[in-house]
Amino acid sequence: MNNQAHFLAGAVLALFAATAVSAPPPNDKFANRIALFVTNITTTGTTLSASKENGEPAHAGNAGTGSVWWSWTAPAAGEVVLRTDGSTFDTLLAVYTGSAVNALTLVAANDDHGVLDTSRVKFGVQNGIQYQIAVDGFNDGVADESGEVQLALAFASAPLNRPPNDDFANATEIPVIPVTLTNSNAAASREVGEPEHAGRMGDTSIWWRWTASSAGTYRLTTAGSDFDTLLGVYTGTSVDALTEVASNDDVDFENQVFTSELTLNARPGTLYHLGVDGFDGASGTVVLHITPVSIRLQEPAFVPGDGLQMTLLSLPGQICSIRATSDWLSWTQVARVTNTTGTTVFTDPSATNTPLRFYQAEAVP
């Protein structure tokens, strides 16, 4: 074969190879989505050379790099968990209803779940409804994320054995404090509009509600729970319109204490909503302790020329009001102290000319 023939053969092979690499996946377009027919399945695919269509949503709120599509029709009412764990790139995952790529209704979406770059969603389904599933690559404006897709679908049919306090509206009433509550969040769900507790993704939340009878400081902890918890305290009247008061993910992440703890400065007559969730959908036995935190004044000592000196004990960082009276009728604030370390010494200079005085300290909500 002469040199010209070698050149032509090489050019044809190069052209063929380039064409093979650049061919889009078979389910690149929404209209060509691949139907899944079983209730528990792991399927594979690729987003290499995949594209975005006109009117296509930004999956999980990201512009994406190139998506592929599947569809699945629910054989009964129930719940589905989808995962892209095992995929070779940073995925976006979204689920919709609708029959056109530019007219879809979002059901669920996720970018990263837990500490992984892959994605996970859990959502309720209705019998006979077709759900459209998109997997895309995260677009950070620098490098296009694409690669091999692994998509797992797990379906559980209704009725599901939900906890009685699964929904915000069915929160369990807490009558007295202190209290230790034990429950389970297995099969619990996330509601539409529910906040991400402690700013983390979870979808196995259960709820309590408690009305504070008086001002005070309370310690809430999930110590004793057997999974990685999220804890949030809120005010508000509906799950999609809550105001966070306090929240916590891990007590000590570095030392792998994954239960939650927070301090609540309660206002009298205020209704508080307490939500315990599982990080990245974790579930198990929930233990919730609620205890009042005592504030104490001790070690009084008269310092000549300065006044009466005392030590204040409370939670670290707590703001306390210290008041005094000589007749038990009229109380006057003599100090407002931020107890940075939990132990603070303060002096009342006005006590130098008072023969008899009584003191009290309380948390400032």
Beta strands, then each sheet from edge to edge (+ up, - down):
strand 1: 34-36
strand 2: 40-46
strand 3: 68-73
strand 4: 78-83
strand 5: 91-97
strand 6: 105-110
strand 7: 120-125
strand 8: 130-137
strand 9: 148-157
strand 10: 172-173
strand 11: 179-184
strand 12: 206-211
strand 13: 216-221
strand 14: 229-236
strand 15: 242-248
strand 16: 261-266
strand 17: 271-278
strand 18: 285-292
strand 19: 296-303
strand 20: 307-313
strand 21: 318-325
strand 22: 332-339
strand 23: 343-348
strand 24: 358-363
sheet 1: 1+ 3+ 8- 5+ 6-
sheet 2: 2+ 9- 4+ 7-
sheet 3: 10+ 12+ 17- 14+ 15-
sheet 4: 11+ 18- 13+ 16-
sheet 5: 19+ 20- 23+
sheet 6: 22+ 21- 24+
end
